[in-house]
């Protein structure tokens, strides 16, 4: 694991343009073996737990929506392609070919693109946040920090998400609400 991951959750980290992230106690880059003996875990840890877990829960929420969108738009795509097939058969019997059927076919394929695009977005989002969550969990376990995180995500009719967060960290309870 990268030593700078330890510094991200420590309240004693600092930054300079020459070295990047440094320890404010030693004014040097992190230099320890397995865990930092001088780490101070307070506000940065809380912020990181909330940030990473909120993103992780949001990625699960987006996955559920993406699966629903995939099913919905795939069914519409199949329906439009079915209509296109019936049009082609009807026009073929009349010995005619019309460009309208090509447009209907393209619309049907477009619905499949929308369906797959939502799944790809969900997969990319999950691929980015999963390593962050894994690193945070390893660090909290290493420093014997126990936390319980719960969130409820809802979306209103205008597409604005509201996330209600409940965090219990070493006996302290934190409740927050985010709208984005």
C-alpha positions as CSV (number, residue, x, y, z in Angstrom):
1,X,0.0,0.0,0.0
2,X,1.1,3.5,-0.8
3,X,2.4,5.5,2.2
4,X,0.6,8.6,1.0
5,X,-2.7,6.8,1.6
6,X,-1.9,6.9,5.3
7,X,-1.2,10.7,5.0
8,X,-4.6,11.3,3.3
9,X,-6.4,10.3,6.5
10,X,-4.0,11.9,8.9
11,X,-4.7,15.4,10.3
12,X,-0.9,16.1,10.4
13,X,-0.3,15.9,6.7
14,X,0.9,19.0,4.8
15,X,1.8,19.8,1.2
16,X,4.6,21.6,-0.5
17,X,5.3,21.9,-4.2
18,X,8.7,20.4,-4.1
19,X,7.9,17.1,-2.3
20,X,4.2,16.8,-2.5
21,X,2.5,15.4,0.6
22,X,4.7,15.7,3.7
23,X,4.3,15.2,7.4
24,X,3.9,18.5,9.3
25,X,5.8,17.0,12.2
26,X,9.0,16.2,10.3
27,X,8.5,18.3,7.2
28,X,9.6,15.3,5.2
29,X,7.9,12.7,3.0
30,X,6.4,9.7,4.9
31,X,9.0,7.3,6.1
32,X,7.7,4.3,8.0
33,X,7.4,0.6,7.5
34,X,3.9,-0.7,8.0
35,X,2.1,2.0,9.9
36,X,2.8,5.5,11.0
37,X,3.6,5.9,14.7
38,X,2.6,9.6,14.8
39,X,-0.7,9.4,12.9
40,X,-3.5,11.6,14.2
41,X,-6.9,10.4,13.0
42,X,-9.7,12.8,13.4
43,X,-11.4,15.2,10.9
44,X,-9.5,14.0,7.7
45,X,-10.5,10.4,8.6
46,X,-14.1,11.3,9.1
47,X,-14.2,13.3,5.8
48,X,-12.5,10.4,3.9
49,X,-14.8,7.8,5.3
50,X,-17.9,9.9,4.4
51,X,-16.5,10.7,0.9
52,X,-15.4,7.2,-0.1
53,X,-18.4,5.4,1.4
54,X,-20.9,7.9,-0.1
55,X,-19.3,7.3,-3.6
56,X,-19.4,3.6,-3.0
57,X,-23.0,3.5,-2.0
58,X,-23.8,5.9,-4.9
59,X,-22.1,3.5,-7.3
60,X,-24.4,0.7,-6.1
61,X,-27.4,2.9,-6.5
62,X,-26.3,3.8,-10.1
63,X,-25.9,0.1,-10.8
64,X,-29.5,-0.6,-9.8
65,X,-30.7,2.3,-12.0
66,X,-28.5,1.1,-14.9
67,X,-29.9,-2.4,-14.8
68,X,-33.4,-1.0,-14.8
69,X,-32.5,1.3,-17.7
70,X,-30.9,-1.7,-19.6
71,X,-34.0,-3.8,-19.3
72,X,-36.4,-0.9,-20.2
73,X,-34.4,0.4,-23.2
74,X,-33.6,-3.2,-24.4
75,X,-37.3,-4.0,-24.5
76,X,-38.1,-0.8,-26.4
77,X,-35.2,-1.6,-28.8
78,X,-36.6,-5.1,-29.4
79,X,-40.1,-3.7,-29.9
80,X,-38.8,-1.1,-32.5
81,X,-36.8,-3.8,-34.3
82,X,-39.8,-6.0,-34.3
83,X,-41.9,-3.2,-35.9
84,X,-39.0,-2.7,-38.4
85,X,-39.1,-6.4,-39.3
86,X,-42.8,-6.3,-39.9
87,X,-42.4,-3.2,-42.1
88,X,-39.7,-4.8,-44.1
89,X,-41.7,-8.0,-44.6
90,X,-44.8,-6.0,-45.6
91,X,-42.9,-3.8,-48.1
92,X,-41.1,-6.8,-49.5
93,X,-44.4,-8.4,-50.3
94,X,-45.4,-5.3,-52.2
95,X,-42.0,-5.4,-54.0
96,X,-41.0,-2.0,-52.5
97,X,-38.1,-0.9,-50.4
98,X,-38.4,2.3,-48.4
99,X,-35.7,4.3,-46.5
100,X,-38.2,4.7,-43.6
101,X,-37.4,1.1,-42.6
102,X,-33.7,2.0,-42.4
103,X,-34.5,4.9,-40.1
104,X,-36.7,2.7,-37.8
105,X,-33.9,0.1,-37.7
106,X,-31.3,2.8,-36.7
107,X,-33.7,4.0,-33.9
108,X,-34.0,0.5,-32.6
109,X,-30.3,0.0,-32.5
110,X,-30.0,3.4,-30.8
111,X,-32.1,2.2,-27.9
112,X,-29.6,-0.7,-27.4
113,X,-26.9,1.9,-27.3
114,X,-28.6,3.8,-24.6
115,X,-29.2,0.6,-22.6
116,X,-25.5,-0.5,-22.9
117,X,-24.2,3.0,-22.2
118,X,-25.9,3.1,-18.8
119,X,-24.3,-0.2,-17.9
120,X,-20.9,1.0,-19.0
121,X,-21.1,4.1,-17.0
122,X,-22.0,2.1,-13.9
123,X,-19.1,-0.3,-14.4
124,X,-16.6,2.5,-14.9
125,X,-17.9,4.3,-11.7
126,X,-17.6,1.0,-9.7
127,X,-14.1,0.3,-11.1
128,X,-12.9,3.7,-9.9
129,X,-14.4,3.7,-6.4
130,X,-13.8,0.0,-5.4
131,X,-10.0,0.3,-5.0
132,X,-10.5,3.5,-2.9
133,X,-13.0,1.7,-0.6
134,X,-10.7,-1.3,-0.3
135,X,-7.7,0.9,0.6
136,X,-9.7,2.8,3.2
137,X,-11.0,-0.4,4.8
138,X,-7.4,-1.8,5.0
139,X,-6.2,1.4,6.6
140,X,-9.0,1.6,9.2
141,X,-8.4,-2.0,10.1
142,X,-4.6,-1.4,10.4
143,X,-5.2,1.5,12.8
144,X,-8.0,-0.3,14.7
145,X,-10.7,2.2,13.7
146,X,-14.2,0.7,13.6
147,X,-17.0,2.5,11.8
148,X,-20.5,1.7,10.7
149,X,-21.7,3.6,7.6
150,X,-25.3,3.7,6.4
151,X,-26.8,5.9,3.7
152,X,-30.2,6.3,2.0
153,X,-30.2,7.7,-1.5
154,X,-33.2,9.0,-3.2
155,X,-33.8,11.0,-6.4
156,X,-36.6,13.5,-6.8
157,X,-38.6,14.2,-9.9
158,X,-36.1,16.8,-11.1
159,X,-33.2,14.3,-10.9
160,X,-31.6,15.8,-7.8
161,X,-30.1,13.1,-5.5
162,X,-30.4,13.3,-1.8
163,X,-28.2,11.2,0.4
164,X,-28.8,10.8,4.1
165,X,-25.7,9.6,5.8
166,X,-25.4,8.0,9.2
167,X,-21.8,7.3,10.4
168,X,-20.9,5.8,13.7
169,X,-17.1,6.2,14.3
170,X,-15.6,5.1,17.6
171,X,-18.9,5.8,19.4
172,X,-19.5,9.2,17.8
173,X,-22.6,9.5,15.7
174,X,-22.6,11.8,12.6
175,X,-25.7,12.5,10.6
176,X,-25.5,14.5,7.4
177,X,-27.6,15.1,4.3
178,X,-26.2,16.0,0.9
179,X,-28.1,17.1,-2.2
180,X,-26.4,17.0,-5.6
